Amino acid sequence: MPTITVERTTFDEFLRERSKPLPAIDAVKIDVEGHENSVLRGMREFLRDRRPRVVMFEYLARTDIVQTLAIFREVGYSVFELSDSGARLFATENVKPLQDLLACPNEIANEFGIED
């Protein structure tokens, strides 16, 4: 098979290159099959500045959750999971993989009713 070169960029760089500003963004869904940390590293400026209310991402066993949590902490977000009963719990490095996790800005985390 021939090699195909695909241009790539970060989300932050993509936004900087746009001629028109984006409207407010309240929710972001990331589903890149274990490469979520690469995406998050490339959108730190967006998360810091634009503060979407919720970021939903898939946590797979091959994802370095410690790094994921550190990136979110760095930009002022809390990460949580939904328990089987529907309770919203802060996610730690011991969170079970193979589930969707959510992150929200620390300043609104209490609106989500997250439990310790």
Secondary structure, DSSP 4 states (H G I P E B T S, - for coil): ----------HHHHHHH-SS------EEEE--TT-HHHHHHTTHHHHHHH--SEEEEEE-TTS-HHHHHHHHHHTTEEEEEE-TTS-EEE--TT--SSEEEEEEEGGGGGGGTEE-
